[in-house]
Amino acid sequence: MINRLLRPVLACSLALVVLPNCWASREKDATQYGMGVIVNLPFPESEVVQVVQEIVQNGIIRGSKEYNKDEFIAGATAVSTTRVFPEWTEGGKIFYKVRLKALDPRNFKNAGDVGTLAVRYVIQGQDSTHTVLRIDAVFVEDFRHTVHLSNGSVEAAEYKDIHDHLDSIEEMKAQTVAAKQEQQSQSSSSSRATVNDSTPPSAPASAAQQNPVADSSATDKAAAEPNPKTPEQQLHELKQQVQRLVKQPGAPLKSAPFHTASTLQLVPAGTEVLIVISTPYWVGIETHEGQHGWMLRDELELLP
């Protein structure tokens, strides 16, 4: 009798090794809905605004889907306002991304039917290097106008996308600084080499005169070796490593290394850009104006 009573308890205890809580499937109401995401980012407000604008315009909402085969919900658009959320009165910069006619999106409490899926981004600068970001998502049915709160999946996924973009910008900045320092170091080395070449060391003339055979051999060896590169040639080679020209007819500067990313600007053909990150298909670049972004490798060519 005791063994029969203990079996369920033991089974549940063993399940704890695999599952965080063996009764988790029974406690659906324990999920916190409508909490959103609030984070304090160690980035200036201007950079956070730039990245959020890119995310708002990318046309997708992460952290949810309409069908099992989907990875996210596509077809979203950036809007300046929406009735789905109440009016925001606590200051900051507000952005919205909305998908109309969303069909039963996942990760919203008791969601069903067709309706509007909206994400709100609130940006509030704290100081010169910190910014508070708040993200909320909600789904409202078209027919009954029932509001369904998010379990946080959409907000977390959208925040991760934003954070990844911010990290990419920081990495590009670091790569840019390193590339400029390397270029300055190479230029300094070339300048020192020029000075040294202009003042050749004195050598006793008698050494060549005393051993004409050895002098002839050394002359032949020097003639056989390639000529040393001039400082101008070294600088040109360095530029070819870190700089490129935009091909005809020009190219779009993307906010991220994928085709659906928003276009920051159109860069004219013949523009010189500095490479700060290189991937097999995309390169992260910096323009002379300090704008960072991504271009397809095939849209760039070597300096002449």
Secondary structure, 3 states (H helix, E strand, C coil): CHHHHHHHHHHHHHHCCCCCCCCHHHCHHHCCCCCCEEEEECCCHHHHHHHHHHHHCCCEECCCCCCCCCCCEECCEEECCCCCCCCCCCCCEEEEEEEEEEECCCCECCCCCEEEEEEEEEEEECCCCCEEEEEEEEEEECCCCCEEEECCHHHHHHHHHHHHHHHHHHHHHHHHHHHHHHHHHHHHHHHHHHHHHHCCCCCCHHHHHHCHHHHHHHHHHHHHCCCCCCHHHHHHHHHHHHEEEECCCCEEEECCCCCCCCEEEEECCCCEEEEEEECCCEEEEECCCCCEEEEEHHHEECCC
